[in-house]
Amino acid sequence: MPLQLDPRLLTSRDAGRPVRHWVGIDGGGTSTRALVADAEGRIVGRGEAGASALGQGAGQAWRHIAEAIAAAGVPDLRLADCALGLGLSGTGVPAQLQAFLDADPGVARLTVVTDGLVALLGAHGGEAGALLISGTGSVAEALLPDGSRRMVGGWGWQIGDEGSGAWLGQQAMKLAQAAFDGRAPDGTLAQAVRGVAGASREALLSYCAQAGQAGYARLAPLVFEHAVDDPAAAALLDQAAFALDTLAAAVHPTLPLALAGSIAQRLLPRLSPAVQARRVEPRGEPVAGALWLIQQPNARTA
């Protein structure tokens, strides 16, 4: 049975206007997905746009949210008539969340939570369970039987998000720099990173100066591609899998565990037997969890 969410998890606004469309939004450091339902709750469209992680700016987040909704292709849809359930990366930073709320273009209603929580809601249909996410970033979350949430990891790509795409890309760049200096073997992974970022010291420094979360995450596929022929790449994947094992154990030791994110899926064969024994298939995608969220009575009035 779906749980009653702890209202402290929700940040909501209601302009008091009628709602013509319910919209779920799943926004992260790489993309934004929208799922649109009509006033009766029937799914009528879905769309996708660029990143809406709040750490990349409130203006960009709202722009890509609007683009994702527009891409759903629903006739006569206006943001002013929409109730948005928003699962966004970066809502845990109060200043980023407030900047986003201040930039509200005037939607009818909204409820904002973390992107991890909407993924958790989608994965377990609003019931108790745990979720291990590793895509551009990484985090583990659990929805407990009392309706409260537990989260571990998710400290951001600059200092944390171990086992994520951005983290793998950073480690690959460190390896390329060490190989450039002669401090590490110049294997195929290091060579591939320089093939993307540039072969000179200046080029590597320039790439790092402007890479950001998404730029490092773009290097992550190179680690997987070269794991067969470069021991350093294989070692990075083992380190990433261990980091995800640690997140899964810390968030809750026994609840059913769903995996989300491209990196988590690719690392599945390397995860521990204990984690694999708890794994269940997600019931729904994160954007469905966001839509479910905004359609709950407590989300509408919180």
C-alpha positions as CSV (number, residue, x, y, z in Angstrom):
1,M,0.0,0.0,0.0
2,P,1.4,3.5,-0.9
3,L,2.7,5.4,2.1
4,Q,1.7,8.8,3.3
5,L,4.8,10.9,2.7
6,D,6.3,12.9,5.5
7,P,5.3,16.5,4.6
8,R,8.8,17.7,5.6
9,L,10.0,16.1,2.4
10,L,7.9,18.4,0.2
11,T,8.3,22.0,-0.9
12,S,4.9,23.0,-2.4
13,R,3.2,26.1,-3.8
14,D,-0.4,26.5,-4.9
15,A,-1.5,29.6,-6.9
16,G,-5.2,28.6,-6.4
17,R,-5.9,28.2,-10.1
18,P,-7.7,25.2,-11.7
19,V,-5.3,22.5,-13.0
20,R,-5.7,21.4,-16.6
21,H,-2.6,19.2,-16.8
22,W,-0.6,17.2,-14.2
23,V,3.1,17.0,-15.1
24,G,5.9,14.9,-13.7
25,I,9.4,16.2,-14.1
26,D,12.6,14.2,-13.6
27,G,15.6,16.6,-13.8
28,G,19.3,15.8,-13.5
29,G,22.7,16.9,-14.5
30,T,22.3,15.6,-18.1
31,S,18.6,15.7,-19.1
32,T,15.1,16.6,-18.1
33,R,12.1,14.3,-18.7
34,A,8.5,15.3,-18.6
35,L,5.3,13.1,-18.3
36,V,2.1,14.9,-18.9
37,A,-1.4,13.8,-17.8
38,D,-4.8,15.5,-18.4
39,A,-7.0,16.8,-15.7
40,E,-8.5,13.3,-15.2
41,G,-5.0,11.7,-14.9
42,R,-4.7,10.1,-18.3
43,I,-1.2,10.2,-19.8
44,V,-1.2,12.3,-22.9
45,G,2.4,12.9,-23.7
46,R,6.1,12.8,-22.7
47,G,9.1,14.9,-23.7
48,E,12.8,15.5,-23.0
49,A,15.2,18.4,-22.9
50,G,18.6,19.3,-21.5
51,A,19.8,19.3,-17.9
52,S,17.8,20.9,-15.1
53,A,20.1,20.2,-12.1
54,L,19.8,23.3,-9.9
55,G,23.5,23.5,-9.5
56,Q,23.6,24.5,-13.2
57,G,21.4,27.5,-12.6
58,A,17.7,28.2,-11.9
59,G,17.2,29.9,-15.2
60,Q,18.5,26.9,-17.2
61,A,16.4,24.5,-15.0
62,W,13.1,26.3,-15.8
63,R,14.0,26.7,-19.5
64,H,14.7,23.0,-19.9
65,I,11.6,22.1,-17.9
66,A,9.5,24.2,-20.2
67,E,11.2,22.7,-23.3
68,A,10.6,19.2,-22.0
69,I,6.9,19.9,-21.4
70,A,6.6,21.5,-24.8
71,A,8.3,18.5,-26.4
72,A,5.5,16.3,-25.1
73,G,3.4,17.8,-27.9
74,V,0.2,18.3,-25.9
75,P,-2.2,20.8,-27.7
76,D,-3.2,24.0,-25.8
77,L,-0.9,23.3,-22.8
78,R,0.1,26.3,-20.8
79,L,2.5,26.3,-17.8
80,A,0.0,28.5,-16.0
81,D,-2.5,25.7,-16.1
82,C,-0.1,22.9,-15.0
83,A,0.6,21.3,-11.6
84,L,4.2,20.2,-11.6
85,G,5.7,17.4,-9.6
86,L,9.4,18.2,-9.8
87,G,12.2,15.8,-8.8
88,L,15.4,17.8,-9.3
89,S,19.0,17.3,-8.6
90,G,20.4,20.0,-6.2
91,T,17.3,20.7,-4.1
92,G,19.2,19.8,-1.0
93,V,21.1,23.1,-1.3
94,P,18.8,25.7,0.2
95,A,20.1,28.6,-1.8
96,Q,19.7,26.7,-5.1
97,L,16.1,25.6,-4.1
98,Q,15.1,29.2,-3.2
99,A,16.5,30.5,-6.5
100,F,14.5,28.0,-8.4
101,L,11.3,28.9,-6.5
102,D,12.0,32.6,-7.0
103,A,12.2,32.0,-10.8
104,D,8.8,30.2,-10.9
105,P,7.2,31.4,-14.2
106,G,3.7,31.1,-12.6
107,V,2.6,27.5,-12.7
108,A,-0.7,26.6,-11.1
109,R,0.9,24.3,-8.5
110,L,4.2,22.8,-7.8
111,T,5.8,20.3,-5.4
112,V,9.6,20.0,-5.4
113,V,11.7,17.1,-4.0
114,T,15.0,15.6,-4.9
115,D,15.4,13.6,-8.1
116,G,16.3,10.7,-5.9
117,L,13.0,10.7,-4.1
118,V,10.9,10.7,-7.4
119,A,13.1,7.8,-8.6
120,L,12.4,6.0,-5.3
121,L,8.6,6.6,-5.6
122,G,8.6,5.4,-9.2
123,A,10.7,2.3,-8.4
124,H,8.5,1.1,-5.6
125,G,5.1,2.5,-6.5
126,G,5.1,4.7,-3.4
127,E,5.7,1.8,-1.1
128,A,8.7,1.2,1.2
129,G,11.9,0.3,-0.5
130,A,15.4,1.5,-1.3
131,L,17.0,2.8,-4.5
132,L,20.6,3.0,-5.6
133,I,21.2,5.6,-8.3
134,S,24.3,6.0,-10.3
135,G,24.1,8.1,-13.5
136,T,25.8,11.5,-13.8
137,G,25.8,11.5,-10.0
138,S,25.2,8.9,-7.3
139,V,23.0,8.6,-4.3
140,A,21.1,5.9,-2.3
141,E,17.7,6.6,-0.8
142,A,15.2,4.6,1.1
143,L,11.5,5.3,1.8
144,L,10.9,3.8,5.2
145,P,7.6,2.2,6.4
146,D,6.7,5.3,8.5
147,G,6.8,7.5,5.4
148,S,10.2,9.1,6.2
149,R,13.2,9.1,3.9
150,R,16.8,8.2,4.4
151,M,19.5,9.3,2.0
152,V,23.2,8.6,1.9
153,G,25.8,9.9,-0.6
154,G,24.6,12.5,-3.1
155,W,27.2,15.1,-1.8
156,G,27.8,16.5,-5.3
157,W,30.2,15.8,-8.1
158,Q,32.8,18.3,-6.8
159,I,33.6,16.3,-3.7
160,G,31.5,13.1,-3.7
161,D,29.1,11.2,-5.9
162,E,31.5,8.2,-5.8
163,G,30.7,5.5,-8.3
164,S,28.9,7.9,-10.6
165,G,29.6,8.9,-14.2
166,A,31.1,12.2,-13.2
167,W,33.3,10.5,-10.6
168,L,34.5,7.9,-13.1
169,G,35.3,10.7,-15.6
170,Q,37.3,12.6,-12.9
171,Q,39.3,9.5,-12.1
172,A,39.9,8.8,-15.8
173,M,41.2,12.4,-16.1
174,K,43.4,12.0,-13.1
175,L,44.9,8.9,-14.7
176,A,45.5,10.7,-18.0
177,Q,47.2,13.5,-16.2
178,A,49.4,11.1,-14.2
179,A,50.3,9.2,-17.3
180,F,51.2,12.5,-19.0
181,D,53.6,13.2,-16.2
182,G,55.0,9.7,-16.2
183,R,53.6,9.0,-12.8
184,A,51.4,6.1,-14.1
185,P,51.4,3.8,-17.1
186,D,50.2,5.3,-20.3
187,G,47.5,2.8,-21.0
188,T,44.6,2.8,-23.5
189,L,42.3,4.7,-21.1
190,A,44.7,7.5,-20.5
191,Q,45.3,7.8,-24.3
192,A,41.5,7.8,-24.9
193,V,41.0,10.6,-22.4
194,R,43.7,12.7,-24.1
195,G,42.0,11.9,-27.5
196,V,38.9,13.6,-26.2
197,A,40.4,16.4,-24.1
198,G,43.6,17.1,-26.0
199,A,47.2,15.8,-25.8
200,S,48.9,18.8,-24.2
201,R,49.1,20.0,-20.6
202,E,47.3,23.2,-21.6
203,A,44.5,21.2,-23.3
204,L,44.0,18.9,-20.3
205,L,43.9,21.9,-17.9
206,S,41.4,23.7,-20.2
207,Y,39.1,20.7,-20.3
208,C,39.1,20.5,-16.5
209,A,38.5,24.2,-16.1
210,Q,35.3,24.0,-18.1
211,A,34.2,20.4,-17.8
212,G,31.7,20.6,-14.9
213,Q,29.6,17.6,-14.0
214,A,28.4,16.8,-17.5
215,G,31.9,17.2,-19.0
216,Y,33.4,14.7,-16.7
217,A,30.5,12.3,-17.1
218,R,31.1,12.3,-20.8
219,L,34.5,10.6,-20.1
220,A,32.9,7.7,-18.2
221,P,32.1,5.5,-21.2
222,L,35.8,5.4,-22.0
223,V,36.4,3.6,-18.7
224,F,33.9,0.8,-19.7
225,E,35.3,0.7,-23.2
226,H,38.9,0.1,-22.1
227,A,38.2,-2.2,-19.1
228,V,39.1,-5.2,-21.1
229,D,42.5,-4.0,-22.4
230,D,43.6,-1.6,-19.6
231,P,43.9,-2.9,-16.0
232,A,43.7,0.7,-14.7
233,A,40.2,1.1,-16.3
234,A,39.1,-2.3,-14.8
235,A,40.3,-1.2,-11.4
236,L,38.3,2.1,-11.6
237,L,35.2,0.0,-12.3
238,D,35.8,-2.2,-9.3
239,Q,36.3,0.9,-7.2
240,A,33.0,2.4,-8.5
241,A,31.2,-0.9,-7.8
242,F,32.6,-1.0,-4.2
243,A,31.4,2.6,-3.7
244,L,27.9,1.6,-4.8
245,D,27.9,-1.4,-2.6
246,T,28.8,0.8,0.4
247,L,25.9,3.2,-0.4
248,A,23.4,0.4,-0.7
249,A,24.4,-1.1,2.6
250,A,24.4,2.2,4.4
251,V,21.0,3.4,3.2
252,H,19.2,0.2,4.5
253,P,20.5,-3.3,4.9
254,T,17.3,-5.3,4.1
255,L,14.7,-3.3,2.1
256,P,14.1,-4.3,-1.5
257,L,16.6,-2.4,-3.7
258,A,16.1,-1.1,-7.1
259,L,18.8,0.3,-9.4
260,A,18.6,3.3,-11.5
261,G,21.0,5.2,-13.8
262,S,23.1,4.0,-16.7
263,I,26.3,3.6,-14.6
264,A,24.5,1.4,-12.0
265,Q,23.2,-0.8,-14.7
266,R,26.6,-1.2,-16.4
267,L,28.2,-1.9,-13.0
268,L,25.6,-4.6,-12.0
269,P,27.9,-7.6,-12.7
270,R,30.5,-6.1,-10.4
271,L,28.2,-5.4,-7.5
272,S,28.4,-7.6,-4.4
273,P,26.3,-10.7,-3.9
274,A,24.5,-9.1,-1.0
275,V,23.4,-6.2,-3.1
276,Q,22.4,-8.4,-6.0
277,A,20.3,-10.6,-3.6
278,R,18.2,-7.6,-2.6
279,R,17.7,-6.2,-6.1
280,V,14.2,-5.9,-7.6
281,E,13.1,-4.5,-10.9
282,P,11.7,-0.9,-10.7
283,R,8.0,-0.8,-11.1
284,G,8.1,2.6,-12.8
285,E,10.5,5.2,-14.0
286,P,11.4,8.4,-12.0
287,V,9.3,10.7,-14.0
288,A,6.3,8.5,-13.2
289,G,7.2,8.9,-9.5
290,A,7.2,12.7,-10.0
291,L,3.7,12.5,-11.6
292,W,2.4,10.3,-8.8
293,L,3.8,12.8,-6.3
294,I,1.9,15.8,-7.5
295,Q,-1.3,13.8,-7.7
296,Q,-1.2,13.0,-4.0
297,P,-3.5,15.1,-1.8
298,N,-0.7,15.9,0.7
299,A,1.5,17.1,-2.1
300,R,-1.2,19.5,-3.2
301,T,-1.7,21.1,0.2
302,A,1.7,20.8,1.8
